[in-house]
C-alpha cells in the first residue's frame, strides 16, 4: 500500500466522520423543533404544490390529486422523538375532521402528546362526507374522497415516513362528519384498520335518524343556517358560507328520501346498519347530550350513537362507549355540546387506549 493511498483513505474517513457528525447535529436540531419538515416525495397520485409549512414534527402539506378537485391540506404530527432513532417505525392514527373544517384547524393538544404514534389529518372538504360521490359532474368537479384517502394518502404516508404499514398498526378516528368517515372507512376496508372511533359522529344515517340524513342534505344543497352546530361555528353568514355552491341533494348517495327503497345507497353507506363488518376491529364511540337542547347538534347525535350501541349489543360485539351527558364529569372544558372542548377530552381518553392497543 502506498503512502498516498493511505493518506487518501484517512481523508475519506475524516470526511465521513464530519458528515456523520453534521447529520447527527441536524437530526438533533430537528428533534428539538428548530429544523424543517422532513422531505416528502410525490407519488400515488399526489403532487405537492407548495412547500411544507411548519416544524419538523408538526407541519402540513398542500397537494393536488385527480380524485378531488382543488388543493388540499394534509397535516402530519410526528412523535417528538421521531428523529432520535432512525430505525424505529410507528403506528399511525388517521384523524378525520368535521364539517366544514380544514386539517390546519385541528389543533387539539391531545394529538401532540403521543410519542409512540404518528397522526395524519387529511382534508375531507367542507362537505365531502368521506365518500366517492355518485355524481362527479356537479359544479364541484371530482369528489372521490374515499379514493383520495385510502388509495393515495395512506400509501403516500407509508412511503415517506417510518410507519408500520399494516392493519395492526393503523387506526381511523374522526369528529362529527369525520366520525361518520371513520366508521365508514373501517367498514368498507376492515383490512386496513385495527381500530376505529367516532367522536360525536353522524354514524346513523338511516331513516331512524332522518334528522341527521337531512343535515347532510342541507350541507349539500347549501341550506344556510341548517348546520349551526358545526365545529367552526358557521351559522348562515352568506359572506362566510363554506357550503357554496350548492349541489343537488342526490349528488352524494343518490336520493335521500326513504320511498320505495330509492335511498338504498344511503343505507349501504350508513354505519349503523353494518356494524357486523367491524368484527375484529376495536370500536370506540364518544357522545354527549347537548344539555338536552335540540338546537345543539349533539342532542341528535346522542340518539344516533345509542342506535349504534344497540346494534353492537345485538351482535354481541365488544366496544368502548362513553356518553358524557352534559360534560360535567368529562374534563374541564366540556359542556356536553358539539364542540372542541369535549373532543379534546375524548382524545385524552382515546389516544392512550390506542397506544396500548398498538403496543399489544
Buried (B, 14 or more C-beta within 10 A) or exposed (E): EEEEEEEEEEEEEEEEEEEEEEEEEBBEBBBEEEBBBBEBEEEBBBEBEEEBEBBBBBBBBBBBBEBBBEEBBBBBBBBBEBBEEEEEBBBBBBBBBBBBBBBBBBEBEBBBBBEBBBBBBBBBBBBBBBBBBBBBEBEBEBBBBBBBBBBBBBBBBBEBBBBBBEBEBBBBBBBBBBBBBBBBBBBBBBEBBBBBBBBBBBBBBBBBBBBBBBBBBBBBBBBBEBBBBBBBEBEEEEEEBBBEEBBEBBBBBBBBBBEEEEBEBBBEBBBBBBBEBBEEBBBBBBBBBBBEEEEBBBBBBBBBBBBBBEBBEEEEBEBBBBBBBBBEEBBEEBBBBBBBBBBBBBBBBBBBBBBEBBEE
